Amino acid sequence: MAKFEHVQVPEDGEKITVAADGTLQTPDKPVIAFIEGDGTGRDIWRASKMVFDAAVKHCYGAAREVAWMEIFAGEKANSVCGNYLPDETLEAIQEYHVAIKGPLTTPVGGGFRSLNVTLRQRLDLFACVRPVRYFPGVPSPVKEPGKVDMVIFRENTEDVYSGLELQEGTEEAKKLIEFCREAYGWNIRPDSGIGIKPVSIQGSKRIIRAAINYALKHGRKSVTLVHKGNIMKFTEGAFRKWGYDLVREEFSDVAVGWEDCGGDPGGKLLVKDTIADIFLQQILTRPTEFDVIATMNLNGDYMSDALAAQVGGIGIAPGANINYENGMAIFEATHGTAPKYADLDQVNPSSVILSGIMMFEHLGWTEVSEAIIQAMTRTFANKTVTYDFERLMTGATLLKCSEFGQKVIENL
Ligand code: NAP
């Protein structure tokens, strides 16, 4: 067992192991790492942990329990370990496989593009999975939010997020501009900043494979590849092509591409594609046509926020970063640290609670996920909500963050 300087490994917990096919073997008392998060993360984590522990007890009595292990990132890591992202945090996640986290402040000028992006890339958590579903009673800006039921698979390790950017006016930018002119006859304005985005066959196929496997496992009807391939033919257009190739190569007995069936999958899973701008219209005008979505990093970022808004906003949007090849995963709040509300016990903890639901599914403890979903459904239907929903509802009862957690527990 690795020895950590700051991380205390719970003595009575057991390690999750991973089978050769990437599936987790979860013991009855698994060690699960958590990062409470900065700002409002502290309040949110306290309320969420209370719900998780109560739901596990509700489902399994004394037979199962989570052995929580705190690991450090963000401001707390800087004060405890003198570093915003200590190596031992990454090592602990690698060794214990599953972690859950609250939001983190990205230090300005700290050498990181974002702590979240760094965690995803260094651990190769290639799939950012964001289910978007509506809970009746939650305030929404659209007329029929109940029609939205999608799961986004956003590629996490490529695209502009891992590409090179060169600042306008620097020697490097000038050199690249000159190279592009000489090698490709590409005349870039000399006062340009430059960005390069890589999109690979391997990166594209593994995210599309994960989306298709998820759709098959959960009895979903379709997977839509969302891209801007009409303009970026060799990155986004290639993503689309590689997706259809993958269906033919690996899934021909259970799935079929639109190109090969003209829209009639004959009982198989339908894999289709759409251009990103049309997609953003159609999720509003005909959301029932979309089910599982597979897309690249930047598109996925925009789409998950747009869809989250349709079903109640970022206070209620869960997320997971998963490597489906080795089972490693970090479940996380998708909103930020909302620093003005820090330690006021006020914000909505639903994003982390719903991320926990995904975590329990990943662990194979589906009874816990189902129990929490039902309890949250009752809590929202009874109009017992935090400030962000209360201000948009009539006749709602305003609860603090911790009170909302308590209410979910009462509704288990
Ligand atoms: P933010 O923290 O997401 O907050 C923006 C607004 O969203 C808040 O003022 C609040 O709106 C609402 N909100 C956020 N969390 C909420 C919750 N749990 N319940 C209810 N409402 C919630 O965005 P930001 O202010 O732009 O970013 C602050 C810091 O967070 C930055 O350092 C940023 O880098 C970081 N960040 C971290 C993550 C992450 O860790 N995953 C993601 C994004 C940003 P109202 O004021 O209208 O109530």
Boltz pocket constraint, residues with backbone or C-beta under 6 A from the ligand:
constraints:
  - pocket:
      binder: B
      contacts: [[A, 40], [A, 102], [A, 103], [A, 104], [A, 105], [A, 106], [A, 116], [A, 314], [A, 315], [A, 332], [A, 333], [A, 334], [A, 335], [A, 336], [A, 337], [A, 338], [A, 339], [A, 347], [A, 348], [A, 349], [A, 351], [A, 388]]
      max_distance: 6.0
